[in-house]
């Protein structure tokens, strides 16, 4: 992957993730307790041996920039490796980035200086593991000008994505952008091929297209216009992607054992964190004995900048009746600095420095950093944003009418709480 240059689109406003994106961009949203969403695409690059990366932020980018500068200074310029943050500089006019294609067009000079053979274009707000070397191999073997990674999506959900039509060889024959009546996979009338927003371009093709076409977006504008002049291939992600891993299990003697596997069970996992419900779902997918998405892999690790907090702690405290109340976390992710003092956490994700006090329960919830959950509170199916202090005996997720009066509630019924709700 020496001659591949990765461009990570990190400028999303994340309007459907409000109020979580009140002061940060979508790629900077916390995920899995200690990560930001952008860490996943960056980790995929490192694990795929893509060591030349440009990150293109735009809106409310300070949190993301600080995170990358602090936690991702792992590249060796002497070896030609780099991770550069490239905010809008208005190199071609007086406008910010207008779309995926325009953001790259505005930085063509920098790209041409690197002289890559292939350009990998990624989004910074997806949850998945992908070996980009297999993606490039498929692109080269197909003799494609452009290859788009696609995933099978139920027809009733495809209206949220760009939908591709393909022939038997998976060459793309048509595009539909968020269609009301999406085209289905031949022989599978209930399923469609959705674009994952992941592209591999032959570099010379991409540079030529951007120089002669001023349209701002790939999926909406440029790619549909070159169907007849260029070879565009679809990459069946779930069929082709392979991430090796080590599975840990308990052997017959009751000891931990490990088994290498060629294809990890989450090799086909992908989720676009486009709204609050999908954000909550993606975090819930991390919990349990065999999570749908595994953060504990050793051969495909997810990297981040980890804060300097002490280890998580559980405490047994005395209840009002004089009996002990044990701090307990079940099927949950609990991050550094968290203290569960006589409370119960189930199927939840707790970020840094969270306190769960005596008699409180937290079920199926995402709790961001520096949250304090007062005594005897009951929290269920919620997203609690950073720096929230919940008073004692707070109930969230049990009374839909009251929740809608006070907080943001998603179509699925997930309650979103921010510190502004308590002013």
Beta strands, then each sheet from edge to edge (+ up, - down):
strand 1: 4-10
strand 2: 30-31
strand 3: 35-36
strand 4: 52-57
strand 5: 82-85
strand 6: 118-123
strand 7: 126-128
strand 8: 146-154
strand 9: 162-166
strand 10: 172-177
strand 11: 191-202
strand 12: 232-236
strand 13: 245-250
strand 14: 256-261
strand 15: 270-272
strand 16: 313-318
strand 17: 324-326
strand 18: 328-330
strand 19: 333-334
strand 20: 339-341
strand 21: 344-346
strand 22: 349-350
strand 23: 355-356
strand 24: 361-363
strand 25: 366-367
strand 26: 372-373
strand 27: 378-380
strand 28: 382-384
strand 29: 389-390
strand 30: 395-396
strand 31: 408-409
strand 32: 415-417
sheet 1: 5+ 4+ 1+ 6+ 11- 8+ 12+
sheet 2: 5+ 4+ 1+ 6+ 11- 9+ 10-
sheet 3: 2+ 3-
sheet 4: 7+ 15-
sheet 5: 13+ 14-
sheet 6: 17+ 16- 20- 23- 26- 29-
sheet 7: 18+ 21+ 24+ 27+ 30+
sheet 8: 19+ 22+ 25+ 28+ 32+ 31-
end
